[in-house]
Amino acid sequence: MKNCTFFLISLLMLLLFSCRDRESLPVVPEISFKSYSKVTNAAGKDSLIRISFNYLDGDGDLGLSARDTFPPFHYTATNKFYYNIFIDYLEKKGGIFVPVTVPFTNDTIRFLYRMDVITPTGKNKAIKGDITMDIDLSPYPVKPDTIQFKVQIADRQLHLSNNTESPQINMNY
């Protein structure tokens, strides 16, 4: 009788804990800023920023493969979704952050990337993790003292995540 009671309690506990719902995540990607670090060149000047941000996506449809070149992922100057990571380069002017512009053109500097497919295999496609990007600032003629990055990602259903911003970064060029 004692063994039977123990067996029934064990079976009940097993059923109770195995029937828990999986974590429910939104299908629109969400991101949050994690960290940054600066890399200096041989002269001791800041030349590269490494930024990291966290992501989560309920259906795991993040990333593009090399074959994703047909609409809506085809390349044209006006098609935002050829890329899936968008990083705006901002500078502090008059106490607020504004897009960095290239002299004589008024073009803003935006870093665009294609992230490879990271969809997990299996039945549960929900995914979360972090992404680290290296941003080389050395080729740009504009050298603001204080910068910030604003990041957004898109999934394969063209859902745009929220924007996340780095803290203010003081530069030494």
C-alpha positions as a printed NumPy array, in Angstrom:
array([[  0.   ,   0.   ,   0.   ],
       [  2.835,   2.33 ,   0.888],
       [  4.534,   1.665,  -2.463],
       [  1.282,   2.211,  -4.336],
       [  0.705,   5.582,  -2.629],
       [  4.271,   6.668,  -3.388],
       [  3.846,   5.587,  -7.017],
       [  0.547,   7.482,  -7.405],
       [  1.973,  10.66 ,  -5.86 ],
       [  5.041,  10.425,  -8.114],
       [  2.868,   9.879, -11.181],
       [  0.634,  12.811, -10.236],
       [  3.666,  15.111,  -9.77 ],
       [  5.103,  14.001, -13.105],
       [  1.844,  14.721, -14.914],
       [  1.397,  18.042, -13.146],
       [  4.847,  19.367, -14.047],
       [  4.93 ,  17.96 , -17.579],
       [  1.684,  19.711, -18.508],
       [  2.976,  23.221, -17.868],
       [  2.536,  25.636, -20.745],
       [  5.625,  26.616, -22.66 ],
       [  6.797,  30.157, -22.23 ],
       [  4.703,  32.344, -24.514],
       [  6.69 ,  34.995, -26.368],
       [  5.346,  37.626, -28.778],
       [  5.709,  36.971, -32.528],
       [  6.922,  40.545, -33.049],
       [ 10.62 ,  40.592, -32.114],
       [ 11.626,  42.49 , -28.99 ],
       [ 15.126,  43.794, -28.324],
       [ 16.936,  45.478, -25.442],
       [ 20.376,  46.994, -25.249],
       [ 22.92 ,  44.829, -23.409],
       [ 26.393,  46.421, -23.557],
       [ 29.051,  48.186, -25.556],
       [ 32.833,  48.332, -25.583],
       [ 35.328,  50.47 , -27.461],
       [ 38.324,  49.154, -29.37 ],
       [ 41.307,  51.437, -29.851],
       [ 43.769,  51.579, -32.727],
       [ 47.587,  51.526, -32.459],
       [ 47.583,  55.263, -31.674],
       [ 45.264,  54.716, -28.688],
       [ 42.257,  56.347, -30.393],
       [ 38.757,  54.863, -30.485],
       [ 38.144,  53.25 , -33.863],
       [ 35.551,  50.51 , -33.381],
       [ 32.498,  50.08 , -31.173],
       [ 31.243,  46.622, -30.246],
       [ 27.557,  46.677, -29.295],
       [ 25.453,  43.818, -27.942],
       [ 21.693,  43.598, -27.654],
       [ 19.241,  40.942, -26.474],
       [ 16.429,  39.637, -28.66 ],
       [ 13.389,  37.413, -28.272],
       [ 10.897,  36.216, -30.851],
       [  7.941,  33.909, -30.276],
       [  7.933,  32.24 , -33.692],
       [ 11.702,  32.251, -34.254],
       [ 11.564,  33.646, -37.772],
       [ 14.717,  35.73 , -37.422],
       [ 17.412,  35.958, -40.059],
       [ 17.698,  35.703, -43.821],
       [ 19.417,  33.057, -45.919],
       [ 21.578,  33.774, -48.959],
       [ 18.612,  32.592, -51.08 ],
       [ 16.318,  35.279, -49.651],
       [ 16.707,  37.657, -52.603],
       [ 13.189,  37.671, -54.034],
       [ 10.427,  40.057, -52.9  ],
       [ 10.032,  41.134, -50.193],
       [ 13.781,  40.602, -49.54 ],
       [ 15.131,  41.726, -52.939],
       [ 17.746,  44.447, -53.175],
       [ 16.65 ,  47.906, -54.277],
       [ 17.678,  51.224, -52.808],
       [ 14.177,  51.736, -51.413],
       [ 13.56 ,  48.232, -50.005],
       [ 14.289,  48.313, -46.309],
       [ 13.775,  44.559, -45.891],
       [ 16.765,  43.382, -47.91 ],
       [ 18.445,  43.933, -44.534],
       [ 17.159,  42.862, -41.13 ],
       [ 19.359,  44.789, -38.666],
       [ 19.206,  48.587, -38.749],
       [ 21.573,  50.695, -36.658],
       [ 21.315,  54.492, -36.661],
       [ 24.439,  56.48 , -35.779],
       [ 23.544,  59.466, -33.571],
       [ 25.59 ,  62.365, -32.186],
       [ 24.848,  64.658, -29.268],
       [ 24.101,  68.234, -30.334],
       [ 22.638,  70.802, -27.967],
       [ 21.959,  68.115, -25.369],
       [ 19.924,  65.819, -27.654],
       [ 20.901,  62.961, -29.946],
       [ 20.396,  63.543, -33.674],
       [ 21.4  ,  61.469, -36.715],
       [ 24.992,  61.966, -37.853],
       [ 25.03 ,  63.508, -41.327],
       [ 27.758,  63.329, -43.942],
       [ 29.074,  66.828, -44.762],
       [ 27.754,  68.426, -47.981],
       [ 25.19 ,  65.652, -48.576],
       [ 22.841,  65.695, -45.568],
       [ 22.79 ,  61.887, -45.825],
       [ 22.476,  60.209, -42.454],
       [ 24.742,  57.345, -41.486],
       [ 22.878,  54.084, -40.996],
       [ 24.517,  50.685, -40.679],
       [ 22.548,  47.911, -42.395],
       [ 23.189,  44.197, -41.896],
       [ 21.741,  40.838, -42.927],
       [ 21.649,  38.367, -40.059],
       [ 21.766,  34.672, -41.009],
       [ 18.79 ,  32.449, -40.186],
       [ 18.803,  31.441, -36.521],
       [ 15.438,  29.648, -36.368],
       [ 15.671,  26.689, -33.989],
       [ 14.777,  23.195, -35.141],
       [ 11.973,  21.305, -33.461],
       [  8.386,  22.077, -32.588],
       [  8.949,  25.07 , -30.289],
       [ 10.376,  27.899, -32.444],
       [ 10.499,  30.563, -29.717],
       [ 13.985,  31.996, -29.506],
       [ 15.963,  34.4  , -27.376],
       [ 19.601,  35.32 , -27.161],
       [ 21.973,  38.157, -27.894],
       [ 23.667,  39.622, -30.95 ],
       [ 27.021,  41.404, -30.982],
       [ 27.953,  43.764, -33.813],
       [ 31.274,  45.476, -34.551],
       [ 30.896,  48.97 , -35.991],
       [ 34.003,  50.476, -37.582],
       [ 33.833,  54.251, -37.268],
       [ 37.25 ,  55.038, -38.743],
       [ 36.208,  55.632, -42.389],
       [ 33.702,  58.379, -41.553],
       [ 34.785,  62.018, -41.76 ],
       [ 32.435,  63.101, -38.969],
       [ 33.974,  62.558, -35.514],
       [ 31.458,  63.597, -32.827],
       [ 32.579,  63.651, -29.181],
       [ 29.486,  61.885, -27.861],
       [ 27.569,  59.254, -29.809],
       [ 24.703,  56.814, -29.428],
       [ 23.316,  53.948, -31.492],
       [ 19.64 ,  53.171, -32.092],
       [ 18.967,  49.558, -33.109],
       [ 15.957,  47.822, -34.666],
       [ 15.535,  44.371, -36.239],
       [ 12.99 ,  42.797, -38.599],
       [ 11.829,  39.187, -38.87 ],
       [ 10.857,  37.266, -42.014],
       [  7.189,  38.246, -41.584],
       [  8.409,  41.88 , -41.805],
       [  7.544,  42.591, -38.177],
       [  9.732,  45.433, -36.918],
       [ 10.975,  45.211, -33.358],
       [ 10.948,  48.055, -30.915],
       [ 13.919,  50.449, -31.023],
       [ 16.603,  50.127, -28.382],
       [ 19.297,  52.696, -27.721],
       [ 22.804,  52.474, -26.384],
       [ 23.782,  54.733, -23.533],
       [ 25.766,  57.814, -24.446],
       [ 29.296,  56.883, -25.551],
       [ 32.113,  59.408, -25.15 ],
       [ 34.649,  59.055, -27.943],
       [ 38.383,  59.753, -28.161],
       [ 39.364,  60.15 , -31.821]])
